Amino acid sequence: MVRVRKVCTTVAAVIAAFSLLVVILPCDRTGLDQGCINQGEDCRKFAIIVCFLQRHLSWNSGHEPHFLTVGPPDQTQVAVAWPPYFVFNTHRENGRWLMFRIGFRYDCNWHGYIFPSLALKTVNRPLLY
């Protein structure tokens, strides 16, 4: 049991450190195809690693996730789904939304789960995917 707890703590620390690096480091390759699954205009930090992992750990599926959502859709909202996925939306003073997500994200255009997925962005409306 102690070994499992130690492994979980180590994994959580690695995820937290990687998340911090992704948020802090700049990205100047917006609009370039970096080889990720169904990549849009957003830049992928650590693209060599992330895109490789996405190509090997993502899969197509017609089954969209079911979300457990806490909070009203027009205010701060948290949602979780399975496979493991977490999304947080909060309304900004300028009328836009701050969205953070991490985990196995379902892509409605690609019809599948993309992993790893981590994003912090300002959007026009709250997003679950």
N, C-alpha and C positions, 0 to 999 in steps of 0.2 A: 504494500500500500504506500509506503514511504517512497519507493522508487517511482511509482506512478505519479505521485504528487510532484516529485522532483522533475520528472519529464514534462509534466503539464506546465509547471512553473517556467522551465527553460523554453518551451515552445511559446508560451505567452510572452516572455521577454523578447524573444526573437521577432515575433509578430509586431510587438509594440515598437521595437527599434526600427524595423523595416518600414512600418507605417509612418513613423516620425521622419525618416529619410525621404520617403515619397512626398510628404507634405512640404518639407523644407527645400529640397533640391529643385533648382529651376529646370525647365525643359524648353528647348528652343527649336524642336523639330515638329511643330504643329503642322498637320496636313500631310505629312509624309507617311507612306505605307511602311510600317515597321515590322510587318509580318504577323501581327496579332489576329486573332479570330474576329471577323466582322468589324474591323477597326474603322471608326469614324474619323472625324477631324481632330479629336483629342490626341495629344501626345502621350506616349507611354514611357514613363521613366523606367530605367533598367530594362529597356526593350529587348535586348538580347536574351535575358533570363526570363522575363515575364512572357514574352511571345512564345518562346520555346515551351514553357510550362503550359500556356494556354493551348497550344497545338496538341499537346499530349494528355492534358487533363480535362479538356472540355468535351462535351458530347451533345449530339442532337437528340431532342425529345419533344414530342407533341404535348406533353403534360406540363402545363404551367404550374408554378408553385402556388400553394395556398398560404396566405399571410395571416399571422396573428398581429393585429394592429392595436396600438395603444395611443389614444389622443385623437381629437377631432381632425378631419382632413384639412381644415382651414387654419390650423394652428400647429404648434410643435407636435410632431408625430414620430413614433418609433414603431418599426415593424420587423418581425423575424419570420423566417421561412425555413423549410427543409428541402433540399440539402442546406447545410448551414449558410445562412445569409442574414445580414443585419443592415437596416437602412434607417437613417435619421434625417428628418426634414424639419427645418425651423424657418419661420417667416422673418424676413429682414425688414428693417424700417423703410428701405427703398422700394418695397413692393415685390422684390424678388425673394427667392428661397435659397437657403444654404442646405445642401444635401451631402451626406456622408454615407458611403456604403462599403461593405466588405463581405467577401465570401463567394459562394457559387451564384453568380448573377444569371437570371434567365434573360435571354435576348429574344424578344418577340420577332425581330426580323430574321434572325438566324435560326430560330426555332430550336433552341438548345441552351444548355447551361455552360457558362464560360467561367473558368477558374484558372488562375487566381484573378480576383477582381477587387480593386480598391480604388475609390474615387472620393475626392472632396471637391465640390464645384458649386457655383452659383447658377441657379436655373430659374426659369420663368414660372414654373409650377412645381408642386411637390411630386416627386417620382418614387415609385416602388422598385422599378427595374433599373 
